[in-house]
């Protein structure tokens, strides 16, 4: 399966939201971390799921557990955001 995506069709702010979800593992806390509403974060998660064609995070009693695809993407997304911040 081809995992590549067309960056022209992606809102790169979604990577910031993805990174917050990876760090917090909770929609409301991730939303607070990036200063958006909980509903906006939920909407962003839906868009991320569409872009990456994966659930990415599954709701459990312990919070939002990342899927194997999210775990694969996490370090690269975090590194990209760190490099961008240094610019």
HELIX and SHEET records of a PDB file:
HELIX    1   1 UNK A    7  UNK A    9  5                                   3    
HELIX    2   2 UNK A   13  UNK A   24  1                                  12    
HELIX    3   3 UNK A   27  UNK A   33  1                                   7    
HELIX    4   4 UNK A   38  UNK A   52  1                                  15    
HELIX    5   5 UNK A   68  UNK A   86  1                                  19    
SHEET    1   A 2 UNK A  57  UNK A  60  0                                        
SHEET    2   A 2 UNK A  63  UNK A  66 -1                                        
END                                                                             
